[in-house]
Amino acid sequence: MRGPVTRWLLVAAIWLCPALAWAQGKVATVGVLSAFSPADYAANLDQLRRGLRELGYVEGRNLRIEVRHADAKLERLPQLAAELTAVPVDVLVTGGSHVTRVARKATRDVPIVMAWAGDPVGGGLADSLSRPGGRITGLTSFTSQLAGKRLELLREILPKMDDVALLWNPDVPERAIQFKETQAAAKSLRITVHSFEARRAGEIEPALKAMLPKRPDAVIVLGDALLTANLRTITAYATKHKLATVHQLRIGVELGGLLSYGPSLPSMHYRAASYVDKILKGAKPGDLPIEQPTQFELVINLKTAKALGIRIPQSVLARADAIIQ
């Protein structure tokens, strides 16, 4: 009796947790391509690992994860994508629209899961959210309400605010969409928008320098891969010249920005694991709907606020998901 029962339990375990089937044969190899440094990407990678672990994938047993970091040097991304292709990887996880475009160009047949991206449809990465087509799927960080929400938060904090500066990269289709949405939201709130563009790393500091004569009430950073990878430069300059910066991602606040409001990247990486799992089990990326963000976080840096002489209202602090002292 023990033999048949044991076999039945094994079959039941595999049925209940299909990922264990990988342990019976090949090891799943998952590639991760990031524009960040290892330290700045660590929280995201931890959540991707957690998501895969909860789905039954164990590194060293039925899972191998290959990570490549560009360390803010975007010109390295094509080479790093090619390295992952040569491993080879079964699925490639990307962070951001630009990284996804590079991965699509540098690879041929590898399924790609976006842990996050701007507007994948407007940016040409997918046919639609419900049916992406091709070999790219995953999650989008885009929602049309975010631009207005950030401006509303700023107006609560700075009631007399009447102008903001936007630091952005016009070469990125998703940022062009965001720029127009921010302009529209600002117009409805009677806020003047000053545009400052940076297409490459060498243009970031000159753009920030050009803001100083205008003394905007705040600087909104529309963080594509270029600007996000150079957040240390941006926040250091803003701190030195007492510019209040608003970011899409929490990391901007952790580095010294005033506040951020947007989707939680670690939670999106956790969700990306489910896409990896489905693809490893045979699903086609083009048939998997792209998921829109459901979890948003407001992060405030009180130390920065104090240095800028800004008093954060209790009504805003009460809504914060995290406060950096």
Disulfide bonds with the S-S distance in Angstrom:
none
